[in-house]
């Protein structure tokens, strides 16, 4: 439980960065809404399965792309209007190099 609280206390950056999510059925394009060094909130057209683990390429502006592996821990795409700014999916990072974490934290 303490770990969950610590993750939620990470500094959230409001960002709109292009993202490609690599699923078993192929790549899905999306856009970040906010990000921490522990996870990311993503908007995309396609709903993914809860607990699905995916590789993601995050493309911050004027920086090298960041490669991470994340687990889909929540989604509200079904319950909200797709135009709502709160509609999306939350991924927890489960694999990310130290170098990529530093890039995300800059």
C-alpha positions, 0 to 999 in steps of 0.5 A, spaced: 500 500 500 505 504 501 508 503 494 501 505 491 501 512 495 509 513 493 507 512 486 501 517 486 506 522 489 511 522 484 511 529 480 506 529 474 508 533 468 502 535 463 504 533 456 502 531 450 507 527 446 506 522 441 506 515 443 506 508 439 504 502 443 506 495 441 500 490 442 500 483 440 495 485 434 500 491 432 502 498 433 497 503 436 498 510 436 496 515 442 498 521 445 500 522 453 496 527 457 501 526 463 507 522 465 511 521 471 517 516 472 512 511 475 507 511 469 503 515 464 496 517 462 494 516 455 489 517 450 488 513 444 482 510 439 483 503 441 481 500 448 486 495 450 485 489 455 487 491 462 493 488 465 496 487 458 503 488 458 506 493 452 512 496 449 511 503 448 515 508 444 514 515 447 517 521 443 518 527 447 519 534 443 527 535 442 529 529 445 531 522 443 525 517 444 524 513 450 522 506 450 519 503 456 514 497 458 508 498 461 502 494 464 495 497 463 492 498 470 486 502 469 482 504 463 475 509 463 474 509 455 468 505 456 465 510 461 466 517 458 465 521 452 471 520 447 472 527 447 472 528 455 479 530 457 479 525 462 478 519 457 484 514 457 488 509 460 493 509 465 499 505 464 504 503 470 512 502 468 514 495 469 521 496 465 525 502 463 532 503 463 536 508 468 537 513 462 530 513 459 528 514 466 532 520 466 530 523 460 523 522 462 525 526 469 528 532 465 
